[in-house]
């Protein structure tokens, strides 16, 4: 179903690459997106979904374009080599298949912002893979915070609904009396238990 939806939106994978171009990196940062906002957005294709839909070539090419922007951005003497870029893309496709395209853009934008340190003399692919480990930890914590907040909101809603639907004890007894008068067996049993408990408490 996800593959069908992706193919409907992007029958030509080149259109996906065009829409998710490197300009998206800082657009995501500027809109103050959170890790949870991006990770839980099911409309954004993951690397794994791109692979299963189009094969390896499309996501690998897209990753190389995204990471290739570091060559232009980083002021270092030694840029990332083509072979390094290809291997880096392959590692991400294999290890981070569950990460979606917007998250990759977000990660690179955060990297460029200095969130994970800087390069010294050369663009080091190991620095990038190490930074991704930190990113995934941030991502996990962000999702956990979001889930806790959603649980808190749901609990608060349930409490408020119970409060709106609650009745006084006197109203409850009146309802039970009507049920007993109508011959409701459960109500009669509850009334008998209340009478028995009352007798025990006064004996």
PyMOL commands that set and color helices and strands:
alter all, ss='L'
color gray80, all
select helices_A, chain A and resi 2-9+13-19+24-30+35-39+47-54+56-73+82-95+101-112+125-165+169-181+185-202
alter helices_A, ss='H'
color red, helices_A
deselect
rebuild
show_as cartoon
